[in-house]
């Protein structure tokens, strides 16, 4: 079993579950560690023991969700069977749908508190070999903007349609 996969019902699992809810509700900056630990029915010591810090917990949650999203993107692109626009469109729309279904729009929509390569942009790069270098970053930013729109009250259908418009080659 991978180290980051918690045993169901354990303090670590409760912390991750509470973290997903709190980070999605208010965003990384607004989450208070004492409140988060309380919602997970653990002490702040348990949070620091398992994750080192609020940032460590956030990155665990975010990176796990990003891995799940990227796997779906790769599957959607492979199902289309080609690189370029059709694969990019399929990958980003599947990624959008998954983020909405997982209820992690704010978590994945907000900028990471640490500077690192964007895994969504990295997943898009091999599909965009005919496009200028910044295309993957720009499209990933549009995807994240659509997620933030949902997190701040837009309907997922409206945000998805807007993302689809951005991805339309016409």
CNS distance restraints for C-alpha pairs under 8 A (distance, minus, plus):
assign (resid   1 and name CA) (resid   5 and name CA) 6.97 0.50 0.50
assign (resid   4 and name CA) (resid  60 and name CA) 7.46 0.50 0.50
assign (resid   6 and name CA) (resid  10 and name CA) 6.96 0.50 0.50
assign (resid   6 and name CA) (resid  12 and name CA) 5.90 0.50 0.50
assign (resid   6 and name CA) (resid  13 and name CA) 5.09 0.50 0.50
assign (resid   7 and name CA) (resid  12 and name CA) 7.55 0.50 0.50
assign (resid   7 and name CA) (resid  13 and name CA) 6.29 0.50 0.50
assign (resid   8 and name CA) (resid  13 and name CA) 5.77 0.50 0.50
assign (resid   8 and name CA) (resid  14 and name CA) 8.00 0.50 0.50
assign (resid   9 and name CA) (resid  13 and name CA) 5.85 0.50 0.50
assign (resid   9 and name CA) (resid  14 and name CA) 6.26 0.50 0.50
assign (resid  10 and name CA) (resid  14 and name CA) 6.20 0.50 0.50
assign (resid  11 and name CA) (resid  15 and name CA) 6.08 0.50 0.50
assign (resid  11 and name CA) (resid  40 and name CA) 7.44 0.50 0.50
assign (resid  11 and name CA) (resid  41 and name CA) 7.93 0.50 0.50
assign (resid  11 and name CA) (resid  42 and name CA) 6.52 0.50 0.50
assign (resid  11 and name CA) (resid  46 and name CA) 7.23 0.50 0.50
assign (resid  12 and name CA) (resid  16 and name CA) 6.25 0.50 0.50
assign (resid  12 and name CA) (resid  46 and name CA) 7.86 0.50 0.50
assign (resid  12 and name CA) (resid  47 and name CA) 7.69 0.50 0.50
assign (resid  12 and name CA) (resid  50 and name CA) 6.57 0.50 0.50
assign (resid  13 and name CA) (resid  17 and name CA) 6.14 0.50 0.50
assign (resid  14 and name CA) (resid  18 and name CA) 6.05 0.50 0.50
assign (resid  14 and name CA) (resid  40 and name CA) 5.07 0.50 0.50
assign (resid  14 and name CA) (resid  41 and name CA) 7.61 0.50 0.50
assign (resid  15 and name CA) (resid  19 and name CA) 5.86 0.50 0.50
assign (resid  15 and name CA) (resid  36 and name CA) 7.54 0.50 0.50
assign (resid  15 and name CA) (resid  37 and name CA) 6.80 0.50 0.50
assign (resid  15 and name CA) (resid  40 and name CA) 5.20 0.50 0.50
assign (resid  15 and name CA) (resid  42 and name CA) 7.71 0.50 0.50
assign (resid  15 and name CA) (resid  47 and name CA) 7.01 0.50 0.50
assign (resid  16 and name CA) (resid  20 and name CA) 6.12 0.50 0.50
assign (resid  16 and name CA) (resid  57 and name CA) 7.34 0.50 0.50
assign (resid  16 and name CA) (resid  61 and name CA) 6.73 0.50 0.50
assign (resid  17 and name CA) (resid  21 and name CA) 6.47 0.50 0.50
assign (resid  17 and name CA) (resid  40 and name CA) 7.60 0.50 0.50
assign (resid  18 and name CA) (resid  22 and name CA) 6.06 0.50 0.50
assign (resid  18 and name CA) (resid  36 and name CA) 6.44 0.50 0.50
assign (resid  18 and name CA) (resid  37 and name CA) 7.95 0.50 0.50
assign (resid  18 and name CA) (resid  39 and name CA) 6.18 0.50 0.50
assign (resid  18 and name CA) (resid  40 and name CA) 5.52 0.50 0.50
assign (resid  19 and name CA) (resid  23 and name CA) 5.69 0.50 0.50
assign (resid  19 and name CA) (resid  36 and name CA) 6.65 0.50 0.50
assign (resid  19 and name CA) (resid  57 and name CA) 7.45 0.50 0.50
assign (resid  19 and name CA) (resid  58 and name CA) 7.21 0.50 0.50
assign (resid  19 and name CA) (resid  61 and name CA) 7.53 0.50 0.50
assign (resid  20 and name CA) (resid  24 and name CA) 5.88 0.50 0.50
assign (resid  20 and name CA) (resid  61 and name CA) 6.79 0.50 0.50
assign (resid  20 and name CA) (resid 104 and name CA) 7.29 0.50 0.50
assign (resid  20 and name CA) (resid 107 and name CA) 7.89 0.50 0.50
assign (resid  21 and name CA) (resid  25 and name CA) 6.03 0.50 0.50
assign (resid  22 and name CA) (resid  26 and name CA) 6.08 0.50 0.50
assign (resid  22 and name CA) (resid  27 and name CA) 7.27 0.50 0.50
assign (resid  22 and name CA) (resid  31 and name CA) 6.50 0.50 0.50
assign (resid  22 and name CA) (resid  36 and name CA) 7.06 0.50 0.50
assign (resid  23 and name CA) (resid  27 and name CA) 4.54 0.50 0.50
assign (resid  23 and name CA) (resid  28 and name CA) 5.29 0.50 0.50
assign (resid  23 and name CA) (resid  31 and name CA) 6.49 0.50 0.50
assign (resid  23 and name CA) (resid  58 and name CA) 7.69 0.50 0.50
assign (resid  23 and name CA) (resid 106 and name CA) 7.45 0.50 0.50
assign (resid  23 and name CA) (resid 107 and name CA) 6.20 0.50 0.50
assign (resid  24 and name CA) (resid 103 and name CA) 7.38 0.50 0.50
assign (resid  24 and name CA) (resid 104 and name CA) 5.84 0.50 0.50
assign (resid  24 and name CA) (resid 105 and name CA) 6.95 0.50 0.50
assign (resid  24 and name CA) (resid 106 and name CA) 5.16 0.50 0.50
assign (resid  24 and name CA) (resid 107 and name CA) 5.45 0.50 0.50
assign (resid  24 and name CA) (resid 151 and name CA) 7.72 0.50 0.50
assign (resid  25 and name CA) (resid 106 and name CA) 7.56 0.50 0.50
assign (resid  26 and name CA) (resid  30 and name CA) 5.74 0.50 0.50
assign (resid  26 and name CA) (resid  31 and name CA) 6.56 0.50 0.50
assign (resid  27 and name CA) (resid  31 and name CA) 6.69 0.50 0.50
assign (resid  27 and name CA) (resid 106 and name CA) 6.44 0.50 0.50
assign (resid  27 and name CA) (resid 107 and name CA) 6.63 0.50 0.50
assign (resid  27 and name CA) (resid 110 and name CA) 7.55 0.50 0.50
assign (resid  28 and name CA) (resid  58 and name CA) 7.22 0.50 0.50
assign (resid  28 and name CA) (resid 107 and name CA) 7.63 0.50 0.50
assign (resid  28 and name CA) (resid 113 and name CA) 7.99 0.50 0.50
assign (resid  31 and name CA) (resid  35 and name CA) 7.70 0.50 0.50
assign (resid  31 and name CA) (resid  36 and name CA) 7.10 0.50 0.50
assign (resid  32 and name CA) (resid  36 and name CA) 6.11 0.50 0.50
assign (resid  33 and name CA) (resid  37 and name CA) 6.02 0.50 0.50
assign (resid  33 and name CA) (resid  44 and name CA) 6.76 0.50 0.50
assign (resid  33 and name CA) (resid  54 and name CA) 6.55 0.50 0.50
assign (resid  34 and name CA) (resid  38 and name CA) 6.13 0.50 0.50
assign (resid  34 and name CA) (resid  43 and name CA) 7.79 0.50 0.50
assign (resid  34 and name CA) (resid  44 and name CA) 6.12 0.50 0.50
assign (resid  35 and name CA) (resid  39 and name CA) 6.16 0.50 0.50
assign (resid  36 and name CA) (resid  40 and name CA) 6.37 0.50 0.50
assign (resid  37 and name CA) (resid  41 and name CA) 6.14 0.50 0.50
assign (resid  37 and name CA) (resid  42 and name CA) 5.19 0.50 0.50
assign (resid  37 and name CA) (resid  43 and name CA) 5.56 0.50 0.50
assign (resid  37 and name CA) (resid  44 and name CA) 5.48 0.50 0.50
assign (resid  37 and name CA) (resid  46 and name CA) 7.99 0.50 0.50
assign (resid  37 and name CA) (resid  47 and name CA) 6.78 0.50 0.50
assign (resid  38 and name CA) (resid  42 and name CA) 5.97 0.50 0.50
assign (resid  38 and name CA) (resid  43 and name CA) 6.87 0.50 0.50
assign (resid  42 and name CA) (resid  46 and name CA) 6.25 0.50 0.50
assign (resid  42 and name CA) (resid  47 and name CA) 7.64 0.50 0.50
assign (resid  43 and name CA) (resid  47 and name CA) 6.87 0.50 0.50
assign (resid  44 and name CA) (resid  48 and name CA) 6.30 0.50 0.50
assign (resid  45 and name CA) (resid  49 and name CA) 5.93 0.50 0.50
assign (resid  46 and name CA) (resid  50 and name CA) 6.14 0.50 0.50
assign (resid  47 and name CA) (resid  51 and name CA) 5.86 0.50 0.50
assign (resid  47 and name CA) (resid  52 and name CA) 6.98 0.50 0.50
assign (resid  47 and name CA) (resid  53 and name CA) 7.00 0.50 0.50
assign (resid  47 and name CA) (resid  54 and name CA) 7.69 0.50 0.50
assign (resid  47 and name CA) (resid  57 and name CA) 7.72 0.50 0.50
assign (resid  48 and name CA) (resid  52 and name CA) 4.21 0.50 0.50
assign (resid  48 and name CA) (resid  53 and name CA) 5.27 0.50 0.50
assign (resid  48 and name CA) (resid  54 and name CA) 7.76 0.50 0.50
assign (resid  51 and name CA) (resid  56 and name CA) 4.99 0.50 0.50
assign (resid  51 and name CA) (resid  57 and name CA) 5.17 0.50 0.50
assign (resid  51 and name CA) (resid  60 and name CA) 7.96 0.50 0.50
assign (resid  52 and name CA) (resid  56 and name CA) 5.79 0.50 0.50
assign (resid  52 and name CA) (resid  57 and name CA) 7.57 0.50 0.50
assign (resid  53 and name CA) (resid  57 and name CA) 6.40 0.50 0.50
assign (resid  54 and name CA) (resid  58 and name CA) 6.11 0.50 0.50
assign (resid  55 and name CA) (resid  59 and name CA) 6.01 0.50 0.50
assign (resid  55 and name CA) (resid 113 and name CA) 7.95 0.50 0.50
assign (resid  56 and name CA) (resid  60 and name CA) 6.15 0.50 0.50
assign (resid  57 and name CA) (resid  61 and name CA) 6.32 0.50 0.50
assign (resid  58 and name CA) (resid  62 and name CA) 6.00 0.50 0.50
assign (resid  59 and name CA) (resid  63 and name CA) 5.68 0.50 0.50
assign (resid  60 and name CA) (resid  64 and name CA) 6.09 0.50 0.50
assign (resid  61 and name CA) (resid  65 and name CA) 6.28 0.50 0.50
assign (resid  62 and name CA) (resid  66 and name CA) 6.05 0.50 0.50
assign (resid  62 and name CA) (resid 107 and name CA) 6.58 0.50 0.50
assign (resid  62 and name CA) (resid 108 and name CA) 6.80 0.50 0.50
assign (resid  63 and name CA) (resid  67 and name CA) 6.08 0.50 0.50
assign (resid  64 and name CA) (resid  68 and name CA) 6.43 0.50 0.50
assign (resid  65 and name CA) (resid  69 and name CA) 6.18 0.50 0.50
assign (resid  65 and name CA) (resid 104 and name CA) 7.82 0.50 0.50
assign (resid  65 and name CA) (resid 108 and name CA) 7.86 0.50 0.50
assign (resid  66 and name CA) (resid  70 and name CA) 6.00 0.50 0.50
assign (resid  66 and name CA) (resid 108 and name CA) 7.46 0.50 0.50
assign (resid  66 and name CA) (resid 119 and name CA) 6.91 0.50 0.50
assign (resid  66 and name CA) (resid 120 and name CA) 7.48 0.50 0.50
assign (resid  67 and name CA) (resid  71 and name CA) 6.16 0.50 0.50
assign (resid  68 and name CA) (resid  72 and name CA) 6.47 0.50 0.50
assign (resid  69 and name CA) (resid  73 and name CA) 6.22 0.50 0.50
assign (resid  69 and name CA) (resid  95 and name CA) 5.46 0.50 0.50
assign (resid  69 and name CA) (resid  98 and name CA) 6.64 0.50 0.50
assign (resid  69 and name CA) (resid  99 and name CA) 7.17 0.50 0.50
assign (resid  69 and name CA) (resid 120 and name CA) 7.99 0.50 0.50
assign (resid  70 and name CA) (resid  74 and name CA) 6.10 0.50 0.50
assign (resid  70 and name CA) (resid  95 and name CA) 7.35 0.50 0.50
assign (resid  70 and name CA) (resid 119 and name CA) 7.20 0.50 0.50
assign (resid  70 and name CA) (resid 120 and name CA) 6.36 0.50 0.50
assign (resid  70 and name CA) (resid 123 and name CA) 6.53 0.50 0.50
assign (resid  71 and name CA) (resid  75 and name CA) 6.24 0.50 0.50
assign (resid  72 and name CA) (resid  76 and name CA) 6.11 0.50 0.50
assign (resid  72 and name CA) (resid  91 and name CA) 7.31 0.50 0.50
assign (resid  72 and name CA) (resid  94 and name CA) 6.69 0.50 0.50
assign (resid  72 and name CA) (resid  95 and name CA) 6.50 0.50 0.50
assign (resid  72 and name CA) (resid  98 and name CA) 7.91 0.50 0.50
assign (resid  73 and name CA) (resid  77 and name CA) 6.11 0.50 0.50
assign (resid  73 and name CA) (resid  90 and name CA) 7.53 0.50 0.50
assign (resid  73 and name CA) (resid  91 and name CA) 4.20 0.50 0.50
assign (resid  73 and name CA) (resid  92 and name CA) 6.68 0.50 0.50
assign (resid  73 and name CA) (resid  94 and name CA) 6.32 0.50 0.50
assign (resid  73 and name CA) (resid  95 and name CA) 5.86 0.50 0.50
assign (resid  73 and name CA) (resid 123 and name CA) 7.44 0.50 0.50
assign (resid  74 and name CA) (resid  78 and name CA) 6.06 0.50 0.50
assign (resid  74 and name CA) (resid  91 and name CA) 6.77 0.50 0.50
assign (resid  74 and name CA) (resid 123 and name CA) 7.24 0.50 0.50
assign (resid  75 and name CA) (resid  79 and name CA) 6.11 0.50 0.50
assign (resid  75 and name CA) (resid  91 and name CA) 7.80 0.50 0.50
assign (resid  76 and name CA) (resid  80 and name CA) 6.46 0.50 0.50
assign (resid  76 and name CA) (resid  87 and name CA) 7.12 0.50 0.50
assign (resid  76 and name CA) (resid  90 and name CA) 5.70 0.50 0.50
assign (resid  76 and name CA) (resid  91 and name CA) 5.22 0.50 0.50
assign (resid  76 and name CA) (resid  94 and name CA) 6.78 0.50 0.50
assign (resid  77 and name CA) (resid  81 and name CA) 6.60 0.50 0.50
assign (resid  77 and name CA) (resid  82 and name CA) 7.19 0.50 0.50
assign (resid  77 and name CA) (resid  83 and name CA) 7.41 0.50 0.50
assign (resid  77 and name CA) (resid  86 and name CA) 7.88 0.50 0.50
assign (resid  77 and name CA) (resid  87 and name CA) 4.42 0.50 0.50
assign (resid  77 and name CA) (resid  88 and name CA) 6.76 0.50 0.50
assign (resid  77 and name CA) (resid  90 and name CA) 6.14 0.50 0.50
assign (resid  77 and name CA) (resid  91 and name CA) 5.44 0.50 0.50
assign (resid  78 and name CA) (resid  82 and name CA) 7.11 0.50 0.50
assign (resid  78 and name CA) (resid  87 and name CA) 7.48 0.50 0.50
assign (resid  80 and name CA) (resid  86 and name CA) 6.80 0.50 0.50
assign (resid  80 and name CA) (resid  87 and name CA) 5.74 0.50 0.50
assign (resid  80 and name CA) (resid  90 and name CA) 7.40 0.50 0.50
assign (resid  81 and name CA) (resid  87 and name CA) 7.41 0.50 0.50
assign (resid  82 and name CA) (resid  86 and name CA) 7.32 0.50 0.50
assign (resid  82 and name CA) (resid  87 and name CA) 6.15 0.50 0.50
assign (resid  83 and name CA) (resid  87 and name CA) 5.42 0.50 0.50
assign (resid  83 and name CA) (resid  88 and name CA) 7.40 0.50 0.50
assign (resid  83 and name CA) (resid 126 and name CA) 7.58 0.50 0.50
assign (resid  83 and name CA) (resid 127 and name CA) 4.58 0.50 0.50
assign (resid  83 and name CA) (resid 128 and name CA) 6.84 0.50 0.50
assign (resid  83 and name CA) (resid 129 and name CA) 7.98 0.50 0.50
assign (resid  84 and name CA) (resid  88 and name CA) 6.17 0.50 0.50
assign (resid  84 and name CA) (resid 127 and name CA) 5.29 0.50 0.50
assign (resid  84 and name CA) (resid 128 and name CA) 5.45 0.50 0.50
assign (resid  84 and name CA) (resid 129 and name CA) 7.49 0.50 0.50
assign (resid  84 and name CA) (resid 130 and name CA) 7.34 0.50 0.50
assign (resid  85 and name CA) (resid  89 and name CA) 5.95 0.50 0.50
assign (resid  85 and name CA) (resid 127 and name CA) 7.93 0.50 0.50
assign (resid  85 and name CA) (resid 128 and name CA) 7.79 0.50 0.50
assign (resid  85 and name CA) (resid 167 and name CA) 7.88 0.50 0.50
assign (resid  85 and name CA) (resid 169 and name CA) 7.58 0.50 0.50
assign (resid  86 and name CA) (resid  90 and name CA) 6.13 0.50 0.50
assign (resid  87 and name CA) (resid  91 and name CA) 5.98 0.50 0.50
assign (resid  87 and name CA) (resid 127 and name CA) 6.72 0.50 0.50
assign (resid  88 and name CA) (resid  92 and name CA) 6.09 0.50 0.50
assign (resid  88 and name CA) (resid 124 and name CA) 6.60 0.50 0.50
assign (resid  88 and name CA) (resid 127 and name CA) 6.40 0.50 0.50
assign (resid  88 and name CA) (resid 128 and name CA) 7.68 0.50 0.50
assign (resid  89 and name CA) (resid  93 and name CA) 6.09 0.50 0.50
assign (resid  89 and name CA) (resid 164 and name CA) 7.56 0.50 0.50
assign (resid  89 and name CA) (resid 167 and name CA) 6.02 0.50 0.50
assign (resid  90 and name CA) (resid  94 and name CA) 6.01 0.50 0.50
assign (resid  91 and name CA) (resid  95 and name CA) 6.04 0.50 0.50
assign (resid  92 and name CA) (resid  96 and name CA) 6.02 0.50 0.50
assign (resid  92 and name CA) (resid 143 and name CA) 6.81 0.50 0.50
assign (resid  93 and name CA) (resid  97 and name CA) 6.15 0.50 0.50
assign (resid  93 and name CA) (resid 160 and name CA) 7.33 0.50 0.50
assign (resid  93 and name CA) (resid 163 and name CA) 7.81 0.50 0.50
assign (resid  93 and name CA) (resid 164 and name CA) 7.45 0.50 0.50
assign (resid  94 and name CA) (resid  98 and name CA) 6.13 0.50 0.50
assign (resid  95 and name CA) (resid  99 and name CA) 6.18 0.50 0.50
assign (resid  96 and name CA) (resid 100 and name CA) 6.28 0.50 0.50
assign (resid  96 and name CA) (resid 143 and name CA) 7.00 0.50 0.50
assign (resid  96 and name CA) (resid 146 and name CA) 7.95 0.50 0.50
assign (resid  96 and name CA) (resid 147 and name CA) 7.05 0.50 0.50
assign (resid  96 and name CA) (resid 160 and name CA) 7.23 0.50 0.50
assign (resid  97 and name CA) (resid 101 and name CA) 6.11 0.50 0.50
assign (resid  98 and name CA) (resid 102 and name CA) 5.97 0.50 0.50
assign (resid  99 and name CA) (resid 103 and name CA) 5.97 0.50 0.50
assign (resid  99 and name CA) (resid 104 and name CA) 5.37 0.50 0.50
assign (resid  99 and name CA) (resid 105 and name CA) 5.65 0.50 0.50
assign (resid  99 and name CA) (resid 108 and name CA) 7.58 0.50 0.50
assign (resid  99 and name CA) (resid 147 and name CA) 7.64 0.50 0.50
assign (resid 100 and name CA) (resid 104 and name CA) 6.43 0.50 0.50
assign (resid 100 and name CA) (resid 105 and name CA) 6.00 0.50 0.50
assign (resid 100 and name CA) (resid 147 and name CA) 7.67 0.50 0.50
assign (resid 100 and name CA) (resid 156 and name CA) 7.25 0.50 0.50
assign (resid 104 and name CA) (resid 108 and name CA) 6.09 0.50 0.50
assign (resid 105 and name CA) (resid 109 and name CA) 5.54 0.50 0.50
assign (resid 105 and name CA) (resid 147 and name CA) 4.73 0.50 0.50
assign (resid 105 and name CA) (resid 148 and name CA) 6.08 0.50 0.50
assign (resid 105 and name CA) (resid 150 and name CA) 6.64 0.50 0.50
assign (resid 105 and name CA) (resid 151 and name CA) 5.52 0.50 0.50
assign (resid 106 and name CA) (resid 110 and name CA) 5.72 0.50 0.50
assign (resid 106 and name CA) (resid 147 and name CA) 6.55 0.50 0.50
assign (resid 106 and name CA) (resid 148 and name CA) 5.53 0.50 0.50
assign (resid 106 and name CA) (resid 150 and name CA) 7.97 0.50 0.50
assign (resid 106 and name CA) (resid 151 and name CA) 5.18 0.50 0.50
assign (resid 108 and name CA) (resid 144 and name CA) 6.70 0.50 0.50
assign (resid 108 and name CA) (resid 147 and name CA) 7.26 0.50 0.50
assign (resid 109 and name CA) (resid 143 and name CA) 7.79 0.50 0.50
assign (resid 109 and name CA) (resid 144 and name CA) 4.23 0.50 0.50
assign (resid 109 and name CA) (resid 145 and name CA) 6.26 0.50 0.50
assign (resid 109 and name CA) (resid 146 and name CA) 7.67 0.50 0.50
assign (resid 109 and name CA) (resid 147 and name CA) 5.14 0.50 0.50
assign (resid 109 and name CA) (resid 148 and name CA) 4.99 0.50 0.50
assign (resid 110 and name CA) (resid 144 and name CA) 7.12 0.50 0.50
assign (resid 110 and name CA) (resid 148 and name CA) 6.87 0.50 0.50
assign (resid 112 and name CA) (resid 116 and name CA) 7.93 0.50 0.50
assign (resid 117 and name CA) (resid 121 and name CA) 7.95 0.50 0.50
assign (resid 117 and name CA) (resid 122 and name CA) 7.33 0.50 0.50
assign (resid 118 and name CA) (resid 122 and name CA) 6.17 0.50 0.50
assign (resid 118 and name CA) (resid 137 and name CA) 7.85 0.50 0.50
assign (resid 119 and name CA) (resid 123 and name CA) 6.09 0.50 0.50
assign (resid 120 and name CA) (resid 124 and name CA) 6.36 0.50 0.50
assign (resid 120 and name CA) (resid 140 and name CA) 6.04 0.50 0.50
assign (resid 121 and name CA) (resid 125 and name CA) 6.27 0.50 0.50
assign (resid 121 and name CA) (resid 136 and name CA) 4.85 0.50 0.50
assign (resid 121 and name CA) (resid 137 and name CA) 5.21 0.50 0.50
assign (resid 121 and name CA) (resid 139 and name CA) 7.44 0.50 0.50
assign (resid 121 and name CA) (resid 140 and name CA) 5.31 0.50 0.50
assign (resid 122 and name CA) (resid 126 and name CA) 7.76 0.50 0.50
assign (resid 122 and name CA) (resid 136 and name CA) 7.26 0.50 0.50
assign (resid 123 and name CA) (resid 127 and name CA) 7.78 0.50 0.50
assign (resid 124 and name CA) (resid 128 and name CA) 6.46 0.50 0.50
assign (resid 124 and name CA) (resid 136 and name CA) 5.51 0.50 0.50
assign (resid 124 and name CA) (resid 140 and name CA) 7.99 0.50 0.50
assign (resid 125 and name CA) (resid 129 and name CA) 6.77 0.50 0.50
assign (resid 125 and name CA) (resid 136 and name CA) 5.55 0.50 0.50
assign (resid 128 and name CA) (resid 135 and name CA) 7.34 0.50 0.50
assign (resid 128 and name CA) (resid 136 and name CA) 7.07 0.50 0.50
assign (resid 131 and name CA) (resid 135 and name CA) 6.30 0.50 0.50
assign (resid 134 and name CA) (resid 138 and name CA) 6.17 0.50 0.50
assign (resid 135 and name CA) (resid 139 and name CA) 6.10 0.50 0.50
assign (resid 136 and name CA) (resid 140 and name CA) 6.01 0.50 0.50
assign (resid 137 and name CA) (resid 141 and name CA) 6.09 0.50 0.50
assign (resid 138 and name CA) (resid 142 and name CA) 6.35 0.50 0.50
assign (resid 139 and name CA) (resid 143 and name CA) 6.28 0.50 0.50
assign (resid 140 and name CA) (resid 144 and name CA) 6.21 0.50 0.50
assign (resid 141 and name CA) (resid 145 and name CA) 6.07 0.50 0.50
assign (resid 142 and name CA) (resid 146 and name CA) 6.26 0.50 0.50
assign (resid 142 and name CA) (resid 163 and name CA) 6.90 0.50 0.50
assign (resid 142 and name CA) (resid 166 and name CA) 7.71 0.50 0.50
assign (resid 143 and name CA) (resid 147 and name CA) 6.41 0.50 0.50
assign (resid 143 and name CA) (resid 163 and name CA) 6.64 0.50 0.50
assign (resid 144 and name CA) (resid 148 and name CA) 6.20 0.50 0.50
assign (resid 145 and name CA) (resid 149 and name CA) 6.16 0.50 0.50
assign (resid 146 and name CA) (resid 150 and name CA) 6.57 0.50 0.50
assign (resid 146 and name CA) (resid 159 and name CA) 5.22 0.50 0.50
assign (resid 146 and name CA) (resid 160 and name CA) 6.89 0.50 0.50
assign (resid 146 and name CA) (resid 162 and name CA) 7.40 0.50 0.50
assign (resid 146 and name CA) (resid 163 and name CA) 6.29 0.50 0.50
assign (resid 147 and name CA) (resid 151 and name CA) 6.26 0.50 0.50
assign (resid 147 and name CA) (resid 159 and name CA) 7.38 0.50 0.50
assign (resid 148 and name CA) (resid 152 and name CA) 6.08 0.50 0.50
assign (resid 149 and name CA) (resid 153 and name CA) 6.39 0.50 0.50
assign (resid 149 and name CA) (resid 154 and name CA) 5.30 0.50 0.50
assign (resid 149 and name CA) (resid 155 and name CA) 7.99 0.50 0.50
assign (resid 149 and name CA) (resid 159 and name CA) 6.45 0.50 0.50
assign (resid 150 and name CA) (resid 154 and name CA) 4.59 0.50 0.50
assign (resid 150 and name CA) (resid 155 and name CA) 5.85 0.50 0.50
assign (resid 150 and name CA) (resid 156 and name CA) 5.58 0.50 0.50
assign (resid 150 and name CA) (resid 159 and name CA) 6.51 0.50 0.50
assign (resid 154 and name CA) (resid 158 and name CA) 6.76 0.50 0.50
assign (resid 154 and name CA) (resid 159 and name CA) 6.58 0.50 0.50
assign (resid 155 and name CA) (resid 159 and name CA) 6.30 0.50 0.50
assign (resid 156 and name CA) (resid 160 and name CA) 5.89 0.50 0.50
assign (resid 157 and name CA) (resid 161 and name CA) 6.07 0.50 0.50
assign (resid 158 and name CA) (resid 162 and name CA) 6.17 0.50 0.50
assign (resid 159 and name CA) (resid 163 and name CA) 6.17 0.50 0.50
assign (resid 160 and name CA) (resid 164 and name CA) 6.04 0.50 0.50
assign (resid 161 and name CA) (resid 165 and name CA) 6.17 0.50 0.50
assign (resid 162 and name CA) (resid 166 and name CA) 6.44 0.50 0.50
assign (resid 163 and name CA) (resid 167 and name CA) 6.30 0.50 0.50
assign (resid 164 and name CA) (resid 168 and name CA) 6.07 0.50 0.50
